[in-house]
């Protein structure tokens, strides 16, 4: 959390304690609860602790100040480096500072989100009794299950690389292996691995490994992808795969359901994916597009649905509770998997960083062109979905139960086929229907005309930004850095039909809470107008 997001002297009374802000009076020195909050922020999404600030009864904040801020700052550094007090020091000089508010000294502690290899961050010497996390109600002591999950995620090796020495090939479903190899041959018809025996082939893709006894044994990844359900639950007692179609929330009825425990199929991940993807994509529009003489039925939306399914499997913590649940309704799709995010939400959406919990599972699917390993999967899903449906995708993380849900709502819209055509791979190699071709020709002519005016547009944007910054300076007292950020949002919004909170998060790499705050402030200052409610709220430039 940046300094300018918190320390605005004329706005401190507007702030409330929340998931990323904690105020402590600290009148008698550093309170012991400081370390609860430090642990909680480090194990969740980071946050800011203000020492010398209290809450009113209405939960607004006010400054009480500190008598000797310099001594308290020194005491903090001594304690944060003491492993008997806290397990790891995540702080740097710029994250610990003394500020003046209302003429009084306070200390600002900006606690970052800890890397997964440093978790759990805990108070005292016992992680079972000193690990905290943050939710809307404040800091809470983690359960043993949560602590164990953090330790599993802290491992440098992929969670699914473990060799299961008590199992052999009989744990695998032969029909699944045969199906996978058929798909692999279609994808790689001339690959040398096509000639290998099953055991050697499975070792090549990471589904088996040699144990201490010199024999082949399944890896966790192999068991999940190719195993029988009754073998999988020996390693993962909570393992459960669930596909629900058109479930009525008030009842337990649905038009179609597939579960891993039914006993009439293998129950493994590979067969689950191949059963549900055709069902998920059955109602998607497929425009008439040719590549040479062959019709292209695999649209960008089909690809991101496969990507979302694969991502759920690759990031699920199958030791966790409630299983993997994928659902399809008239309102869109949801993909919910057990396990917490292994990186900040903004980083995950921004793309470029790949850190799957089940890296070998992802590799096995990527070998048959399901999923990618560039770290841009979630970013691609969000970009394509919003471009085609004009409704932002969402990602939510539940702490405590450790669950991540990606929602692809259609917002009542149908697919924008023309927008989808723009997203095909190598569109210059494709042939479109005549009416769409004429649109493309007109669009190309317009692009040429617009490119000739590029320098003028850039100049116009700078003029608009300077104008907005000047108006901001007249209307409110804010830092230059925040003024730049707000003016950039306004200029960008001016070039779009509308923007949403998630779009701002993805575009500018800021967290969702601050994105909402910035947009609300710009509405208050009459730079933007707002339409809709809650998650469907959209913002437009106010000309």
C-alpha positions as CSV (number, residue, x, y, z in Angstrom):
1,X,0.0,0.0,0.0
2,X,1.6,3.2,-1.1
3,X,2.1,6.2,1.1
4,X,-0.3,8.5,-0.9
5,X,-3.1,5.9,-0.6
6,X,-3.2,6.4,3.2
7,X,-1.5,9.6,4.3
8,X,-3.8,12.3,3.0
9,X,-4.0,14.7,5.9
10,X,-7.4,16.1,4.9
11,X,-9.0,12.7,4.4
12,X,-7.8,10.5,7.4
13,X,-11.3,10.6,8.9
14,X,-12.7,8.9,5.8
15,X,-10.5,5.7,6.3
16,X,-11.6,2.6,8.1
17,X,-9.8,-0.4,9.3
18,X,-10.1,-3.2,6.8
19,X,-8.2,-6.0,5.0
20,X,-5.2,-3.7,4.3
21,X,-5.3,-1.1,7.1
22,X,-4.9,-1.4,10.9
23,X,-4.6,1.4,13.4
24,X,-3.1,1.1,16.8
25,X,-2.9,3.8,19.5
26,X,0.4,2.4,20.8
27,X,0.4,4.9,23.8
28,X,2.3,2.5,26.0
29,X,4.9,1.4,23.5
30,X,4.7,-1.3,20.8
31,X,1.6,-3.4,21.5
32,X,1.9,-7.2,21.4
33,X,-1.1,-7.2,18.9
34,X,1.2,-5.4,16.4
35,X,2.8,-8.8,15.6
36,X,-0.6,-10.4,15.1
37,X,-1.3,-7.8,12.4
38,X,2.2,-8.1,11.0
39,X,1.7,-11.9,10.6
40,X,-1.8,-11.5,9.3
41,X,-0.9,-9.0,6.6
42,X,2.2,-11.0,5.5
43,X,0.1,-14.2,5.2
44,X,-2.7,-12.5,3.3
45,X,-2.2,-9.5,0.8
46,X,0.0,-7.1,2.8
47,X,-1.2,-4.0,4.4
48,X,-0.5,-0.8,6.4
49,X,-0.2,-0.5,10.2
50,X,-0.5,3.0,11.6
51,X,0.9,3.5,15.1
52,X,-0.4,6.5,17.0
53,X,-3.9,6.4,15.3
54,X,-7.2,5.3,17.0
55,X,-10.7,4.5,16.0
56,X,-13.8,6.6,16.8
57,X,-17.0,4.7,17.8
58,X,-18.1,5.0,14.2
59,X,-14.8,3.3,13.2
60,X,-13.4,6.4,11.6
61,X,-9.8,7.1,12.4
62,X,-8.2,10.0,14.3
63,X,-4.6,10.8,15.2
64,X,-3.4,10.6,18.9
65,X,0.3,10.7,18.1
66,X,3.3,9.1,19.8
67,X,5.4,10.6,22.6
68,X,8.8,9.2,21.3
69,X,8.4,8.0,17.8
70,X,12.1,7.6,17.2
71,X,12.6,5.3,20.2
72,X,9.5,3.3,19.1
73,X,10.9,2.9,15.6
74,X,14.2,1.7,17.0
75,X,12.3,-0.8,19.2
76,X,10.4,-2.1,16.2
77,X,13.6,-2.8,14.3
78,X,15.1,-4.6,17.3
79,X,12.0,-6.8,17.6
80,X,11.4,-7.5,13.9
81,X,14.9,-8.9,13.7
82,X,14.3,-11.1,16.7
83,X,13.3,-14.6,15.6
84,X,11.8,-15.3,19.0
85,X,9.3,-12.4,18.3
86,X,8.5,-13.0,14.6
87,X,9.6,-15.7,12.2
88,X,10.9,-13.4,9.3
89,X,11.7,-9.8,8.7
90,X,10.0,-8.6,5.6
91,X,10.6,-4.9,6.2
92,X,13.0,-2.4,4.5
93,X,13.9,1.1,5.5
94,X,11.3,2.7,3.1
95,X,8.5,0.6,4.7
96,X,9.1,1.9,8.2
97,X,8.9,5.7,8.6
98,X,7.8,8.4,10.9
99,X,5.2,10.9,9.5
100,X,3.4,13.9,10.9
101,X,-0.3,14.2,10.9
102,X,-2.2,17.0,12.6
103,X,1.1,18.1,14.0
104,X,1.7,14.8,15.7
105,X,4.1,12.0,15.1
106,X,2.9,8.6,13.9
107,X,4.7,5.5,12.6
108,X,3.7,3.9,9.3
109,X,4.6,0.3,8.8
110,X,3.9,-1.0,5.2
111,X,3.9,-4.8,5.6
112,X,4.3,-6.6,2.2
113,X,2.7,-9.9,1.2
114,X,5.2,-12.6,2.0
115,X,6.5,-14.8,-0.8
116,X,5.0,-18.3,-0.5
117,X,8.5,-19.7,0.3
118,X,8.6,-17.5,3.5
119,X,5.1,-18.5,4.7
120,X,3.8,-19.0,7.2
121,X,5.0,-15.8,8.9
122,X,4.2,-16.4,12.6
123,X,4.5,-14.7,15.9
124,X,6.7,-16.4,18.6
125,X,8.3,-19.8,18.1
126,X,5.3,-22.0,17.3
127,X,3.6,-21.6,13.9
128,X,0.6,-23.6,15.1
129,X,-0.2,-21.0,17.8
130,X,1.2,-17.8,16.2
131,X,0.2,-17.8,12.5
132,X,-2.5,-15.2,11.6
133,X,-4.3,-14.1,8.5
134,X,-6.6,-11.2,7.7
135,X,-10.2,-11.1,6.8
136,X,-12.9,-8.4,6.9
137,X,-13.3,-8.9,10.7
138,X,-9.6,-8.3,11.4
139,X,-6.7,-10.7,12.4
140,X,-7.6,-14.3,13.2
141,X,-5.5,-17.3,14.3
142,X,-5.0,-19.8,11.6
143,X,-6.2,-23.4,11.9
144,X,-3.6,-26.2,11.7
145,X,-5.0,-27.1,8.3
146,X,-4.2,-23.6,7.0
147,X,-0.7,-23.7,8.5
148,X,-0.1,-27.1,6.9
149,X,-1.2,-25.7,3.5
150,X,1.2,-22.8,3.8
151,X,4.1,-25.2,4.6
152,X,3.2,-27.3,1.6
153,X,3.2,-24.3,-0.7
154,X,6.5,-23.1,0.7
155,X,8.3,-26.1,-0.9
156,X,10.5,-25.2,-3.9
157,X,9.6,-28.3,-5.8
158,X,6.2,-28.7,-7.4
159,X,3.6,-30.2,-5.0
160,X,2.8,-32.9,-7.5
161,X,6.3,-34.1,-8.1
162,X,6.2,-36.5,-5.0
163,X,6.8,-40.1,-5.9
164,X,4.2,-42.5,-4.4
165,X,6.5,-45.5,-3.6
166,X,3.6,-47.7,-2.3
167,X,1.8,-47.6,-5.7
168,X,2.6,-49.0,-9.1
169,X,1.0,-49.0,-12.6
170,X,-2.1,-50.7,-11.4
171,X,-3.2,-47.4,-9.8
172,X,-3.6,-46.0,-13.4
173,X,-6.6,-46.4,-15.6
174,X,-5.4,-48.1,-18.9
175,X,-8.3,-46.5,-20.9
176,X,-7.2,-43.0,-19.7
177,X,-3.6,-43.6,-20.7
178,X,-4.8,-44.9,-24.1
179,X,-6.9,-41.8,-24.6
180,X,-4.2,-39.4,-23.6
181,X,-1.7,-41.1,-26.0
182,X,-4.1,-40.9,-28.9
183,X,-4.5,-37.1,-28.3
184,X,-0.7,-36.8,-28.0
185,X,-0.3,-38.6,-31.3
186,X,-2.8,-36.3,-33.0
187,X,-1.0,-33.2,-31.5
188,X,2.5,-34.6,-32.2
189,X,2.2,-37.1,-35.0
190,X,6.0,-37.4,-35.6
191,X,7.2,-37.3,-32.0
192,X,9.7,-40.0,-30.9
193,X,7.8,-40.6,-27.7
194,X,4.9,-42.2,-29.7
195,X,7.1,-45.3,-30.1
196,X,7.8,-45.7,-26.3
197,X,6.3,-48.3,-24.0
198,X,3.6,-46.9,-21.6
199,X,5.8,-46.9,-18.5
200,X,8.7,-45.0,-20.3
201,X,6.3,-42.6,-22.0
202,X,4.7,-41.8,-18.6
203,X,8.1,-41.2,-17.1
204,X,8.9,-38.8,-19.9
205,X,5.9,-36.7,-19.2
206,X,6.4,-36.7,-15.4
207,X,3.5,-39.1,-14.6
208,X,6.0,-41.7,-13.2
209,X,9.4,-41.7,-11.7
210,X,12.0,-44.2,-10.4
211,X,11.9,-44.8,-6.7
212,X,14.6,-45.8,-4.3
213,X,14.0,-49.4,-5.2
214,X,14.9,-48.8,-8.8
215,X,11.3,-49.4,-9.9
216,X,8.8,-47.1,-11.7
217,X,6.2,-45.6,-9.4
218,X,3.4,-43.0,-10.0
219,X,4.0,-39.4,-9.1
220,X,1.3,-37.4,-7.5
221,X,0.7,-35.7,-10.9
222,X,0.4,-39.1,-12.6
223,X,-2.0,-40.3,-10.0
224,X,-4.2,-37.2,-10.4
225,X,-4.3,-37.3,-14.2
226,X,-4.4,-41.0,-14.9
227,X,-5.4,-42.8,-11.6
228,X,-8.6,-44.4,-10.5
229,X,-10.6,-42.3,-8.0
230,X,-10.4,-45.0,-5.3
231,X,-6.6,-44.9,-5.6
232,X,-6.5,-41.0,-5.7
233,X,-8.4,-40.7,-2.4
234,X,-5.7,-42.8,-0.7
235,X,-3.4,-39.9,-1.1
236,X,-6.0,-37.1,-1.2
237,X,-8.9,-38.0,1.2
238,X,-10.8,-34.8,0.3
239,X,-10.4,-35.2,-3.5
240,X,-13.6,-34.5,-5.3
241,X,-14.4,-33.2,-8.9
242,X,-17.8,-31.8,-9.6
243,X,-19.4,-30.4,-12.7
244,X,-22.8,-28.8,-12.4
245,X,-25.0,-27.5,-15.2
246,X,-27.9,-25.1,-14.7
247,X,-28.1,-25.8,-11.0
248,X,-31.0,-24.0,-9.2
249,X,-29.6,-22.3,-6.2
250,X,-32.7,-22.9,-4.1
251,X,-32.7,-26.6,-4.8
252,X,-30.2,-29.4,-5.5
253,X,-31.5,-29.9,-9.0
254,X,-29.5,-29.5,-12.2
255,X,-29.8,-30.5,-15.8
256,X,-26.5,-32.3,-15.9
257,X,-23.9,-33.3,-13.3
258,X,-20.7,-35.2,-13.3
259,X,-18.8,-36.2,-10.1
260,X,-15.6,-38.1,-9.6
261,X,-17.1,-40.5,-7.0
262,X,-19.9,-41.9,-9.1
263,X,-18.0,-45.1,-9.8
264,X,-19.1,-45.3,-13.5
265,X,-15.9,-43.7,-14.9
266,X,-12.3,-43.4,-13.7
267,X,-12.7,-40.2,-11.7
268,X,-9.3,-38.7,-12.7
269,X,-8.5,-35.2,-13.9
270,X,-7.9,-36.1,-17.6
271,X,-11.2,-37.9,-18.1
272,X,-13.0,-35.1,-16.1
273,X,-11.6,-32.4,-18.4
274,X,-12.5,-34.3,-21.5
275,X,-16.0,-35.0,-20.3
276,X,-16.9,-31.4,-19.3
277,X,-15.1,-29.2,-21.9
278,X,-17.6,-30.2,-24.7
279,X,-20.5,-29.5,-22.3
280,X,-19.0,-26.1,-21.3
281,X,-18.5,-25.0,-24.9
282,X,-21.6,-26.6,-26.4
283,X,-23.6,-23.3,-26.6
284,X,-20.8,-21.0,-27.8
285,X,-21.2,-19.3,-31.1
286,X,-18.8,-20.5,-33.9
287,X,-18.6,-18.0,-36.8
288,X,-17.9,-19.3,-40.3
289,X,-14.2,-18.8,-40.6
290,X,-11.9,-20.7,-43.0
291,X,-8.1,-21.3,-42.9
292,X,-7.3,-22.3,-46.5
293,X,-10.1,-24.8,-47.2
294,X,-10.7,-25.9,-43.6
295,X,-13.2,-24.4,-41.3
296,X,-11.8,-23.1,-38.0
297,X,-14.1,-24.1,-35.1
298,X,-11.7,-23.5,-32.3
299,X,-12.6,-19.9,-31.3
300,X,-10.7,-17.7,-28.8
301,X,-13.6,-18.2,-26.3
302,X,-13.3,-22.0,-26.7
303,X,-9.6,-21.7,-25.9
304,X,-10.0,-19.6,-22.7
305,X,-12.7,-22.1,-21.4
306,X,-10.1,-24.9,-21.8
307,X,-7.5,-22.5,-20.2
308,X,-9.8,-21.9,-17.2
309,X,-10.5,-25.6,-16.7
310,X,-6.8,-26.4,-16.9
311,X,-5.8,-23.6,-14.6
312,X,-8.3,-24.8,-12.0
313,X,-6.6,-28.3,-12.0
314,X,-3.1,-26.9,-12.1
315,X,-3.7,-24.5,-9.1
316,X,-5.9,-26.7,-6.9
317,X,-4.7,-27.9,-3.6
318,X,-6.3,-31.4,-3.6
319,X,-5.3,-31.9,0.0
320,X,-7.8,-29.1,0.8
321,X,-11.5,-29.2,1.4
322,X,-14.6,-28.8,-0.8
323,X,-13.0,-30.1,-4.0
324,X,-12.9,-28.7,-7.5
325,X,-16.3,-27.4,-8.7
326,X,-17.0,-26.1,-12.2
327,X,-20.4,-24.9,-13.1
328,X,-22.3,-23.6,-16.1
329,X,-25.5,-21.5,-16.0
330,X,-27.4,-19.2,-18.3
331,X,-25.4,-16.4,-16.5
332,X,-21.9,-17.7,-17.3
333,X,-19.3,-20.0,-15.8
334,X,-17.6,-20.4,-12.5
335,X,-14.4,-22.3,-11.7
336,X,-13.7,-22.9,-8.0
337,X,-10.7,-24.8,-6.6
338,X,-9.4,-25.5,-3.2
339,X,-6.2,-23.7,-2.2
340,X,-5.2,-20.0,-1.8
341,X,-3.6,-17.8,-4.4
342,X,0.2,-18.3,-4.5
343,X,0.8,-14.7,-5.5
344,X,-1.0,-11.4,-5.1
345,X,-4.3,-11.1,-7.1
346,X,-3.0,-8.1,-9.1
347,X,0.1,-10.1,-10.1
348,X,-1.9,-13.1,-11.1
349,X,-4.2,-11.0,-13.3
350,X,-1.4,-9.0,-14.7
351,X,0.3,-12.1,-16.1
352,X,3.9,-12.9,-16.8
353,X,4.5,-14.9,-13.7
354,X,3.8,-18.7,-13.6
355,X,3.7,-20.4,-10.2
356,X,1.3,-23.4,-10.5
357,X,0.7,-25.6,-7.4
358,X,0.7,-28.6,-9.7
359,X,3.4,-27.8,-12.2
360,X,3.7,-31.3,-13.7
361,X,-0.1,-31.6,-14.1
362,X,0.1,-28.4,-16.1
363,X,3.0,-29.8,-18.2
364,X,1.0,-32.9,-19.0
365,X,-1.9,-30.9,-20.3
366,X,0.2,-28.4,-22.1
367,X,1.8,-31.3,-24.1
368,X,-1.6,-31.7,-25.7
369,X,-2.2,-28.0,-26.1
370,X,-4.4,-27.6,-23.0
371,X,-3.2,-24.7,-20.9
372,X,0.0,-22.6,-21.2
373,X,3.1,-22.1,-19.1
374,X,3.9,-18.5,-19.7
375,X,2.0,-17.1,-16.7
376,X,-0.4,-15.2,-18.9
377,X,-3.3,-17.7,-18.6
378,X,-5.5,-15.7,-16.2
379,X,-4.6,-12.4,-18.0
380,X,-5.7,-14.0,-21.4
381,X,-8.9,-15.3,-19.9
382,X,-9.8,-11.9,-18.4
383,X,-8.8,-10.0,-21.6
384,X,-10.7,-12.3,-24.1
385,X,-13.8,-12.5,-21.9
386,X,-14.2,-8.8,-21.5
387,X,-13.5,-8.1,-25.1
388,X,-16.1,-10.6,-26.4
389,X,-18.8,-10.3,-23.7
390,X,-18.2,-6.6,-22.6
391,X,-18.4,-7.8,-19.0
392,X,-15.4,-8.2,-16.7
393,X,-14.3,-11.5,-15.4
394,X,-13.8,-11.8,-11.6
395,X,-11.5,-13.6,-9.2
396,X,-12.2,-14.0,-5.6
397,X,-10.2,-15.6,-2.8
398,X,-11.8,-17.0,0.4
399,X,-9.4,-17.1,3.4
400,X,-10.0,-19.6,6.2
401,X,-11.4,-22.2,3.8
402,X,-8.7,-21.4,1.2
403,X,-10.6,-21.3,-2.0
404,X,-10.2,-19.4,-5.2
405,X,-13.1,-18.8,-7.6
406,X,-12.9,-17.4,-11.1
407,X,-16.2,-16.2,-12.5
408,X,-16.9,-15.5,-16.2
409,X,-20.3,-13.7,-16.2
410,X,-22.0,-12.9,-19.4
411,X,-23.8,-9.9,-18.0
412,X,-26.9,-10.8,-20.1
413,X,-24.9,-10.3,-23.3
414,X,-24.3,-12.6,-26.2
415,X,-20.9,-13.1,-27.7
416,X,-19.7,-10.2,-29.8
417,X,-18.7,-12.2,-32.9
418,X,-16.9,-9.3,-34.6
419,X,-14.9,-8.6,-31.4
420,X,-14.1,-12.3,-31.2
421,X,-12.8,-12.4,-34.8
422,X,-10.2,-9.8,-33.9
423,X,-8.7,-12.2,-31.4
424,X,-8.0,-15.2,-33.7
425,X,-4.4,-16.3,-34.0
426,X,-2.9,-15.0,-37.3
427,X,-6.2,-13.4,-38.6
428,X,-4.4,-12.6,-41.8
429,X,-4.4,-16.3,-42.6
430,X,-8.2,-16.6,-42.2
431,X,-11.1,-16.1,-44.6
432,X,-14.2,-14.4,-43.2
433,X,-17.7,-14.2,-44.6
434,X,-18.2,-11.4,-47.2
435,X,-20.0,-9.0,-44.8
436,X,-17.3,-9.5,-42.2
437,X,-14.6,-9.0,-44.8
438,X,-16.1,-5.7,-45.8
439,X,-16.1,-4.7,-42.2
440,X,-12.4,-5.7,-42.0
441,X,-11.5,-3.7,-45.1
442,X,-13.2,-0.6,-43.8
443,X,-11.6,-1.2,-40.4
444,X,-8.1,-1.4,-42.1
445,X,-8.7,1.8,-44.0
446,X,-9.7,3.5,-40.8
447,X,-6.6,2.2,-39.1
448,X,-4.4,3.7,-41.8
449,X,-6.2,7.0,-41.4
450,X,-5.9,6.9,-37.6
451,X,-2.2,6.0,-37.7
452,X,-1.5,9.1,-39.7
453,X,-2.9,11.1,-36.8
454,X,-1.1,9.2,-34.1
455,X,1.2,12.0,-33.1
456,X,-1.8,14.3,-32.9
457,X,-3.6,11.9,-30.6
458,X,-0.6,11.5,-28.3
459,X,-0.4,15.2,-28.1
460,X,-4.1,15.5,-27.3
461,X,-3.8,12.9,-24.5
462,X,-1.0,14.9,-23.0
463,X,-3.0,18.1,-23.2
464,X,-5.9,16.3,-21.5
465,X,-3.7,14.9,-18.8
466,X,-2.2,18.3,-18.1
467,X,-5.7,19.8,-17.9
468,X,-6.9,17.2,-15.5
469,X,-3.8,17.5,-13.3
470,X,-4.4,21.3,-13.1
471,X,-8.1,20.7,-12.1
472,X,-7.1,18.2,-9.5
473,X,-4.6,20.6,-8.0
474,X,-7.4,23.2,-7.7
475,X,-10.0,20.8,-6.2
476,X,-7.9,18.8,-3.7
477,X,-4.6,18.5,-2.0
478,X,-2.8,15.3,-3.2
479,X,0.7,14.3,-4.0
480,X,2.1,14.5,-7.5
481,X,2.3,10.8,-7.7
482,X,-1.3,10.3,-6.9
483,X,-2.3,13.1,-9.3
484,X,-0.4,11.3,-12.1
485,X,-2.2,8.1,-11.3
486,X,-5.7,9.6,-11.2
487,X,-5.1,11.7,-14.4
488,X,-3.8,8.6,-16.2
489,X,-7.0,6.7,-15.2
490,X,-9.2,9.6,-16.5
491,X,-7.2,9.9,-19.8
492,X,-7.5,6.1,-20.4
493,X,-11.2,6.1,-19.6
494,X,-11.7,8.9,-22.1
495,X,-10.5,6.5,-24.8
496,X,-12.8,3.6,-23.8
497,X,-16.5,3.1,-24.0
498,X,-16.4,2.3,-20.3
499,X,-14.1,0.9,-17.6
500,X,-14.7,-1.3,-14.6
501,X,-12.8,-1.8,-11.4
502,X,-11.2,-5.0,-12.7
503,X,-10.1,-3.3,-15.9
504,X,-8.3,-0.6,-13.8
505,X,-6.7,-3.4,-11.6
506,X,-5.4,-5.1,-14.8
507,X,-4.4,-2.0,-16.6
508,X,-2.5,-0.2,-13.8
509,X,-1.4,-3.1,-11.6
510,X,-3.1,-1.7,-8.4
511,X,-5.2,-3.7,-5.9
512,X,-9.0,-3.9,-6.1
513,X,-9.6,-1.8,-3.0
514,X,-7.5,1.1,-4.3
515,X,-9.0,0.9,-7.8
516,X,-12.5,1.3,-6.3
517,X,-11.3,4.2,-4.1
518,X,-9.7,6.0,-7.1
519,X,-12.8,5.5,-9.3
520,X,-15.1,6.7,-6.5
521,X,-13.0,9.8,-5.9
522,X,-13.0,10.6,-9.6
523,X,-16.8,10.3,-9.7
524,X,-17.0,12.7,-6.7
525,X,-14.7,15.1,-8.5
526,X,-17.0,15.0,-11.6
527,X,-14.3,13.6,-13.9
528,X,-16.2,10.3,-14.3
529,X,-19.8,9.1,-14.2
530,X,-20.9,5.8,-12.7
531,X,-23.6,3.4,-13.9
532,X,-24.9,0.2,-12.3
533,X,-24.4,-1.3,-8.9
534,X,-21.8,-3.3,-7.1
535,X,-19.8,-5.7,-9.3
536,X,-21.7,-4.5,-12.5
537,X,-20.7,-0.8,-11.9
538,X,-19.2,0.8,-15.0
539,X,-17.5,4.2,-15.2
540,X,-17.4,6.6,-18.2
541,X,-15.5,9.7,-18.9
542,X,-17.5,12.8,-18.2
543,X,-16.9,15.2,-21.2
